[in-house]
Amino acid sequence: MRGDIEDRGAWYVVQDSRASLEIYRASSSFRFVREDIDGEGRNGTATQVDPRRAVALAERFLEDTGRPPATIDVQSVTELEVLSMAQGSREPTRTIVSLQVNFRLSVDGVPLVARGARSR
């Protein structure tokens, strides 16, 4: 990823045609978003991702970006869906556009529940 760093107040942002990286200035929180993926199901196709593969990719992403100093466990894998309906249709078409891997964090067995105490 290459681009100029933009100061957007509370966030530093770098964008290119493939992705956006947003870093929250007050902490080490960040959000990485792929821009080259059809997250709204506009192209009418969806690739099924095996939940186990999604978990493996998410865990690899955590390793590559630096795991937080906490115990991280998978809490759930959630399907993100888009429902669309053609004019005159009685039933919507359901398209799974993404899987979210949600992690639960704890330190010495104590669950972290405050704002930012999660990873997705």
DRENVEXRO-516921 format. One line per field, with one value per atom (N, C-alpha, C, O): residue in three letters; atom name; x, y, z. Coordinates in steps of 0.2 Angstrom, whole numbers, plus 5000, padded with zeros to 4 digits. Layout:
# residues N
residuo [ALA, ...];
atomo [CA, ...];
xx [X, ...];
yy [Y, ...];
zz [Z, ...];
//
This chain:
# residues 120
residuo [MET, MET, MET, MET, ARG, ARG, ARG, ARG, GLY, GLY, GLY, GLY, ASP, ASP, ASP, ASP, ILE, ILE, ILE, ILE, GLU, GLU, GLU, GLU, ASP, ASP, ASP, ASP, ARG, ARG, ARG, ARG, GLY, GLY, GLY, GLY, ALA, ALA, ALA, ALA, TRP, TRP, TRP, TRP, TYR, TYR, TYR, TYR, VAL, VAL, VAL, VAL, VAL, VAL, VAL, VAL, GLN, GLN, GLN, GLN, ASP, ASP, ASP, ASP, SER, SER, SER, SER, ARG, ARG, ARG, ARG, ALA, ALA, ALA, ALA, SER, SER, SER, SER, LEU, LEU, LEU, LEU, GLU, GLU, GLU, GLU, ILE, ILE, ILE, ILE, TYR, TYR, TYR, TYR, ARG, ARG, ARG, ARG, ALA, ALA, ALA, ALA, SER, SER, SER, SER, SER, SER, SER, SER, SER, SER, SER, SER, PHE, PHE, PHE, PHE, ARG, ARG, ARG, ARG, PHE, PHE, PHE, PHE, VAL, VAL, VAL, VAL, ARG, ARG, ARG, ARG, GLU, GLU, GLU, GLU, ASP, ASP, ASP, ASP, ILE, ILE, ILE, ILE, ASP, ASP, ASP, ASP, GLY, GLY, GLY, GLY, GLU, GLU, GLU, GLU, GLY, GLY, GLY, GLY, ARG, ARG, ARG, ARG, ASN, ASN, ASN, ASN, GLY, GLY, GLY, GLY, THR, THR, THR, THR, ALA, ALA, ALA, ALA, THR, THR, THR, THR, GLN, GLN, GLN, GLN, VAL, VAL, VAL, VAL, ASP, ASP, ASP, ASP, PRO, PRO, PRO, PRO, ARG, ARG, ARG, ARG, ARG, ARG, ARG, ARG, ALA, ALA, ALA, ALA, VAL, VAL, VAL, VAL, ALA, ALA, ALA, ALA, LEU, LEU, LEU, LEU, ALA, ALA, ALA, ALA, GLU, GLU, GLU, GLU, ARG, ARG, ARG, ARG, PHE, PHE, PHE, PHE, LEU, LEU, LEU, LEU, GLU, GLU, GLU, GLU, ASP, ASP, ASP, ASP, THR, THR, THR, THR, GLY, GLY, GLY, GLY, ARG, ARG, ARG, ARG, PRO, PRO, PRO, PRO, PRO, PRO, PRO, PRO, ALA, ALA, ALA, ALA, THR, THR, THR, THR, ILE, ILE, ILE, ILE, ASP, ASP, ASP, ASP, VAL, VAL, VAL, VAL, GLN, GLN, GLN, GLN, SER, SER, SER, SER, VAL, VAL, VAL, VAL, THR, THR, THR, THR, GLU, GLU, GLU, GLU, LEU, LEU, LEU, LEU, GLU, GLU, GLU, GLU, VAL, VAL, VAL, VAL, LEU, LEU, LEU, LEU, SER, SER, SER, SER, MET, MET, MET, MET, ALA, ALA, ALA, ALA, GLN, GLN, GLN, GLN, GLY, GLY, GLY, GLY, SER, SER, SER, SER, ARG, ARG, ARG, ARG, GLU, GLU, GLU, GLU, PRO, PRO, PRO, PRO, THR, THR, THR, THR, ARG, ARG, ARG, ARG, THR, THR, THR, THR, ILE, ILE, ILE, ILE, VAL, VAL, VAL, VAL, SER, SER, SER, SER, LEU, LEU, LEU, LEU, GLN, GLN, GLN, GLN, VAL, VAL, VAL, VAL, ASN, ASN, ASN, ASN, PHE, PHE, PHE, PHE, ARG, ARG, ARG, ARG, LEU, LEU, LEU, LEU, SER, SER, SER, SER, VAL, VAL, VAL, VAL, ASP, ASP, ASP, ASP, GLY, GLY, GLY, GLY, VAL, VAL, VAL, VAL, PRO, PRO, PRO, PRO, LEU, LEU, LEU, LEU, VAL, VAL, VAL, VAL, ALA, ALA, ALA, ALA, ARG, ARG, ARG, ARG, GLY, GLY, GLY, GLY, ALA, ALA, ALA, ALA, ARG, ARG, ARG, ARG, SER, SER, SER, SER, ARG, ARG, ARG, ARG];
atomo [N, CA, C, O, N, CA, C, O, N, CA, C, O, N, CA, C, O, N, CA, C, O, N, CA, C, O, N, CA, C, O, N, CA, C, O, N, CA, C, O, N, CA, C, O, N, CA, C, O, N, CA, C, O, N, CA, C, O, N, CA, C, O, N, CA, C, O, N, CA, C, O, N, CA, C, O, N, CA, C, O, N, CA, C, O, N, CA, C, O, N, CA, C, O, N, CA, C, O, N, CA, C, O, N, CA, C, O, N, CA, C, O, N, CA, C, O, N, CA, C, O, N, CA, C, O, N, CA, C, O, N, CA, C, O, N, CA, C, O, N, CA, C, O, N, CA, C, O, N, CA, C, O, N, CA, C, O, N, CA, C, O, N, CA, C, O, N, CA, C, O, N, CA, C, O, N, CA, C, O, N, CA, C, O, N, CA, C, O, N, CA, C, O, N, CA, C, O, N, CA, C, O, N, CA, C, O, N, CA, C, O, N, CA, C, O, N, CA, C, O, N, CA, C, O, N, CA, C, O, N, CA, C, O, N, CA, C, O, N, CA, C, O, N, CA, C, O, N, CA, C, O, N, CA, C, O, N, CA, C, O, N, CA, C, O, N, CA, C, O, N, CA, C, O, N, CA, C, O, N, CA, C, O, N, CA, C, O, N, CA, C, O, N, CA, C, O, N, CA, C, O, N, CA, C, O, N, CA, C, O, N, CA, C, O, N, CA, C, O, N, CA, C, O, N, CA, C, O, N, CA, C, O, N, CA, C, O, N, CA, C, O, N, CA, C, O, N, CA, C, O, N, CA, C, O, N, CA, C, O, N, CA, C, O, N, CA, C, O, N, CA, C, O, N, CA, C, O, N, CA, C, O, N, CA, C, O, N, CA, C, O, N, CA, C, O, N, CA, C, O, N, CA, C, O, N, CA, C, O, N, CA, C, O, N, CA, C, O, N, CA, C, O, N, CA, C, O, N, CA, C, O, N, CA, C, O, N, CA, C, O, N, CA, C, O, N, CA, C, O, N, CA, C, O, N, CA, C, O, N, CA, C, O, N, CA, C, O, N, CA, C, O, N, CA, C, O, N, CA, C, O, N, CA, C, O, N, CA, C, O, N, CA, C, O, N, CA, C, O, N, CA, C, O, N, CA, C, O, N, CA, C, O, N, CA, C, O, N, CA, C, O, N, CA, C, O, N, CA, C, O, N, CA, C, O, N, CA, C, O];
xx [5004, 5000, 5004, 5009, 5003, 5007, 5002, 4997, 5004, 5000, 5002, 5006, 4999, 5001, 4997, 4991, 5000, 4996, 4992, 4995, 4986, 4981, 4979, 4978, 4980, 4978, 4970, 4968, 4966, 4959, 4956, 4951, 4960, 4958, 4960, 4966, 4955, 4957, 4960, 4963, 4960, 4963, 4968, 4968, 4973, 4978, 4976, 4974, 4975, 4973, 4977, 4980, 4978, 4982, 4977, 4975, 4976, 4972, 4975, 4979, 4974, 4975, 4969, 4964, 4970, 4964, 4962, 4957, 4967, 4965, 4963, 4959, 4965, 4964, 4964, 4967, 4962, 4962, 4965, 4963, 4969, 4972, 4971, 4973, 4967, 4965, 4968, 4967, 4972, 4975, 4972, 4973, 4969, 4967, 4972, 4976, 4973, 4978, 4979, 4984, 4973, 4973, 4975, 4976, 4976, 4978, 4981, 4983, 4982, 4985, 4980, 4982, 4974, 4968, 4969, 4971, 4968, 4968, 4962, 4960, 4960, 4955, 4958, 4961, 4958, 4961, 4955, 4952, 4954, 4948, 4950, 4954, 4948, 4950, 4945, 4939, 4947, 4943, 4941, 4936, 4945, 4944, 4940, 4940, 4935, 4931, 4924, 4922, 4919, 4912, 4909, 4905, 4909, 4906, 4899, 4895, 4896, 4888, 4885, 4879, 4889, 4886, 4883, 4878, 4886, 4883, 4884, 4881, 4890, 4891, 4887, 4888, 4883, 4879, 4882, 4878, 4888, 4891, 4894, 4896, 4895, 4898, 4902, 4900, 4908, 4913, 4912, 4913, 4910, 4909, 4916, 4920, 4917, 4923, 4922, 4917, 4926, 4925, 4927, 4932, 4922, 4924, 4930, 4934, 4933, 4939, 4945, 4950, 4944, 4949, 4949, 4954, 4943, 4942, 4946, 4949, 4945, 4948, 4956, 4960, 4958, 4966, 4968, 4974, 4965, 4967, 4967, 4972, 4962, 4961, 4967, 4970, 4968, 4974, 4981, 4985, 4982, 4988, 4988, 4994, 4983, 4983, 4985, 4989, 4982, 4984, 4992, 4995, 4994, 5002, 5006, 5011, 5004, 5007, 5007, 5012, 5002, 5001, 5003, 5003, 5005, 5007, 5001, 4996, 5001, 4996, 4996, 5001, 4990, 4990, 4992, 4992, 4994, 4997, 4991, 4990, 4987, 4982, 4981, 4983, 4977, 4974, 4969, 4964, 4969, 4964, 4961, 4964, 4954, 4950, 4945, 4942, 4944, 4938, 4932, 4930, 4928, 4921, 4916, 4911, 4916, 4911, 4914, 4918, 4911, 4911, 4905, 4900, 4904, 4897, 4897, 4902, 4892, 4891, 4888, 4883, 4891, 4888, 4884, 4887, 4878, 4874, 4871, 4870, 4869, 4865, 4859, 4860, 4853, 4847, 4845, 4845, 4844, 4841, 4835, 4834, 4831, 4825, 4824, 4824, 4823, 4821, 4814, 4810, 4813, 4806, 4801, 4802, 4796, 4791, 4792, 4787, 4797, 4799, 4796, 4795, 4794, 4791, 4796, 4795, 4802, 4807, 4814, 4816, 4817, 4824, 4829, 4828, 4834, 4840, 4845, 4847, 4848, 4853, 4859, 4861, 4864, 4871, 4876, 4875, 4880, 4885, 4891, 4894, 4892, 4897, 4904, 4909, 4903, 4909, 4908, 4903, 4914, 4913, 4917, 4923, 4915, 4918, 4921, 4917, 4927, 4930, 4930, 4934, 4926, 4926, 4930, 4929, 4935, 4939, 4937, 4936, 4938, 4937, 4944, 4948, 4945, 4952, 4951, 4946, 4957, 4957, 4964, 4969, 4965, 4972, 4971, 4967, 4976, 4976, 4969, 4967, 4965, 4959, 4953, 4947, 4954, 4949, 4947, 4952, 4941, 4939, 4939, 4938, 4942, 4942, 4935, 4933, 4932, 4925, 4925, 4919, 4930, 4929, 4929, 4931, 4928, 4929, 4935, 4940, 4935, 4942, 4945, 4950, 4941, 4943, 4941, 4939, 4941, 4939, 4943, 4946, 4943, 4946, 4941, 4939, 4941, 4936, 4940, 4938];
yy [4994, 5000, 5006, 5007, 5011, 5017, 5023, 5022, 5028, 5034, 5039, 5038, 5045, 5051, 5050, 5048, 5052, 5051, 5058, 5063, 5057, 5062, 5063, 5058, 5069, 5070, 5072, 5078, 5068, 5069, 5070, 5067, 5074, 5075, 5070, 5069, 5066, 5060, 5054, 5050, 5054, 5049, 5051, 5056, 5047, 5047, 5042, 5036, 5044, 5039, 5039, 5044, 5033, 5032, 5028, 5023, 5030, 5026, 5025, 5029, 5020, 5019, 5015, 5015, 5013, 5010, 5003, 5001, 5000, 4994, 4994, 4989, 4998, 4998, 5005, 5010, 5005, 5011, 5009, 5003, 5012, 5011, 5017, 5023, 5017, 5022, 5021, 5015, 5025, 5024, 5030, 5036, 5028, 5032, 5035, 5032, 5042, 5045, 5044, 5044, 5044, 5043, 5036, 5036, 5031, 5025, 5021, 5024, 5015, 5011, 5007, 5003, 5010, 5006, 5008, 5014, 5003, 5005, 5001, 4996, 5003, 4999, 4999, 5004, 4993, 4991, 4989, 4984, 4992, 4990, 4989, 4994, 4984, 4983, 4987, 4986, 4990, 4994, 4991, 4993, 4986, 4982, 4976, 4972, 4976, 4970, 4973, 4978, 4969, 4971, 4969, 4964, 4974, 4973, 4974, 4972, 4976, 4977, 4972, 4972, 4967, 4962, 4965, 4962, 4970, 4974, 4970, 4970, 4966, 4962, 4955, 4952, 4954, 4948, 4942, 4936, 4941, 4935, 4935, 4941, 4930, 4929, 4923, 4918, 4924, 4918, 4915, 4919, 4909, 4906, 4905, 4902, 4908, 4907, 4903, 4904, 4898, 4893, 4897, 4900, 4896, 4900, 4898, 4902, 4892, 4890, 4894, 4896, 4895, 4898, 4906, 4909, 4908, 4915, 4916, 4921, 4912, 4912, 4912, 4916, 4907, 4907, 4913, 4915, 4916, 4923, 4928, 4932, 4928, 4934, 4933, 4938, 4927, 4925, 4927, 4930, 4926, 4928, 4935, 4938, 4939, 4946, 4949, 4954, 4946, 4948, 4947, 4951, 4941, 4940, 4945, 4948, 4947, 4951, 4958, 4962, 4960, 4967, 4968, 4974, 4963, 4964, 4962, 4966, 4956, 4954, 4959, 4961, 4961, 4965, 4960, 4954, 4963, 4959, 4957, 4958, 4952, 4949, 4942, 4940, 4938, 4932, 4933, 4937, 4930, 4931, 4925, 4920, 4925, 4919, 4921, 4926, 4916, 4917, 4917, 4912, 4922, 4923, 4920, 4916, 4923, 4920, 4922, 4926, 4919, 4921, 4923, 4919, 4929, 4932, 4933, 4936, 4931, 4932, 4939, 4941, 4943, 4949, 4948, 4946, 4950, 4948, 4955, 4960, 4954, 4959, 4956, 4951, 4959, 4957, 4962, 4968, 4959, 4963, 4960, 4954, 4964, 4962, 4965, 4971, 4961, 4964, 4966, 4964, 4971, 4974, 4969, 4965, 4968, 4963, 4957, 4952, 4956, 4949, 4949, 4955, 4943, 4943, 4941, 4942, 4938, 4936, 4939, 4940, 4941, 4944, 4939, 4933, 4941, 4937, 4938, 4944, 4933, 4934, 4933, 4927, 4937, 4937, 4938, 4943, 4933, 4934, 4937, 4935, 4943, 4947, 4947, 4949, 4944, 4944, 4940, 4939, 4938, 4935, 4939, 4941, 4940, 4944, 4939, 4935, 4939, 4935, 4939, 4944, 4938, 4942, 4938, 4933, 4942, 4939, 4942, 4948, 4938, 4941, 4941, 4937, 4946, 4947, 4947, 4949, 4944, 4943, 4944, 4943, 4946, 4946, 4942, 4944, 4938, 4933, 4930, 4930, 4929, 4926, 4931, 4929, 4937, 4942, 4945, 4948, 4944, 4947, 4954, 4958, 4957, 4964, 4966, 4963, 4971, 4973, 4980, 4982, 4984, 4991, 4993, 4988, 4999, 5001, 4999, 5001, 4996, 4995, 4988, 4986, 4984, 4978, 4972, 4967, 4973, 4968, 4969, 4974, 4964, 4964, 4960, 4955, 4963, 4960, 4960, 4958];
zz [5000, 5000, 5000, 5004, 4996, 4995, 4994, 4991, 4998, 4997, 5002, 5007, 5002, 5006, 5013, 5012, 5018, 5024, 5025, 5025, 5026, 5027, 5035, 5038, 5037, 5044, 5044, 5042, 5047, 5047, 5054, 5056, 5057, 5064, 5069, 5071, 5071, 5076, 5072, 5076, 5066, 5062, 5057, 5054, 5056, 5051, 5046, 5047, 5039, 5034, 5028, 5026, 5026, 5020, 5015, 5017, 5009, 5004, 4998, 4995, 4994, 4987, 4984, 4987, 4978, 4975, 4977, 4976, 4981, 4984, 4991, 4993, 4995, 5002, 5006, 5003, 5012, 5016, 5023, 5026, 5026, 5033, 5037, 5035, 5042, 5047, 5053, 5056, 5056, 5063, 5067, 5066, 5073, 5078, 5082, 5085, 5082, 5085, 5093, 5095, 5096, 5103, 5106, 5112, 5102, 5104, 5098, 5093, 5099, 5093, 5089, 5085, 5090, 5086, 5079, 5077, 5074, 5067, 5064, 5067, 5058, 5054, 5047, 5044, 5044, 5038, 5033, 5035, 5028, 5024, 5016, 5014, 5014, 5006, 5002, 5004, 4998, 4993, 4987, 4983, 4985, 4979, 4979, 4975, 4985, 4986, 4985, 4988, 4982, 4981, 4987, 4988, 4992, 4999, 4999, 5004, 4994, 4993, 4989, 4988, 4986, 4982, 4975, 4972, 4973, 4967, 4961, 4956, 4961, 4954, 4954, 4949, 4959, 4959, 4960, 4960, 4962, 4963, 4970, 4973, 4973, 4980, 4980, 4978, 4983, 4984, 4991, 4996, 4992, 4999, 5002, 4999, 5008, 5011, 5017, 5021, 5018, 5023, 5030, 5030, 5035, 5041, 5044, 5047, 5043, 5046, 5043, 5046, 5036, 5032, 5034, 5035, 5035, 5038, 5044, 5045, 5049, 5055, 5054, 5058, 5050, 5049, 5046, 5048, 5041, 5038, 5044, 5044, 5048, 5053, 5058, 5060, 5060, 5065, 5061, 5065, 5055, 5052, 5051, 5052, 5050, 5050, 5057, 5057, 5062, 5069, 5070, 5073, 5068, 5069, 5065, 5067, 5059, 5054, 5057, 5055, 5060, 5062, 5070, 5072, 5073, 5080, 5085, 5086, 5088, 5092, 5098, 5101, 5101, 5107, 5113, 5113, 5119, 5124, 5128, 5134, 5125, 5129, 5126, 5120, 5129, 5126, 5121, 5123, 5115, 5110, 5108, 5106, 5109, 5107, 5102, 5102, 5097, 5093, 5096, 5100, 5096, 5099, 5094, 5096, 5088, 5083, 5076, 5075, 5071, 5064, 5062, 5062, 5059, 5057, 5050, 5047, 5047, 5040, 5039, 5042, 5034, 5032, 5026, 5021, 5026, 5020, 5017, 5020, 5011, 5007, 5004, 5001, 5006, 5003, 4998, 4999, 4992, 4986, 4983, 4984, 4980, 4977, 4971, 4970, 4966, 4959, 4959, 4963, 4955, 4955, 4953, 4948, 4956, 4955, 4958, 4958, 4961, 4965, 4972, 4975, 4974, 4981, 4986, 4992, 4984, 4989, 4987, 4982, 4993, 4992, 4990, 4992, 4987, 4985, 4991, 4992, 4994, 5000, 4997, 4994, 4998, 4995, 5001, 5005, 5003, 5008, 5005, 5001, 5008, 5005, 5009, 5006, 5015, 5019, 5025, 5027, 5028, 5035, 5040, 5038, 5045, 5051, 5056, 5058, 5058, 5063, 5069, 5069, 5074, 5080, 5086, 5087, 5089, 5094, 5101, 5101, 5106, 5113, 5116, 5115, 5120, 5123, 5130, 5133, 5133, 5141, 5143, 5139, 5149, 5152, 5159, 5163, 5159, 5165, 5167, 5173, 5162, 5163, 5164, 5165, 5164, 5165, 5159, 5155, 5157, 5150, 5150, 5155, 5144, 5143, 5140, 5135, 5143, 5140, 5139, 5136, 5140, 5138, 5131, 5127, 5129, 5122, 5119, 5123, 5114, 5110, 5113, 5110, 5117, 5120, 5115, 5118, 5109, 5104, 5098, 5096, 5094, 5087, 5083, 5084, 5077, 5072, 5065, 5060];
//
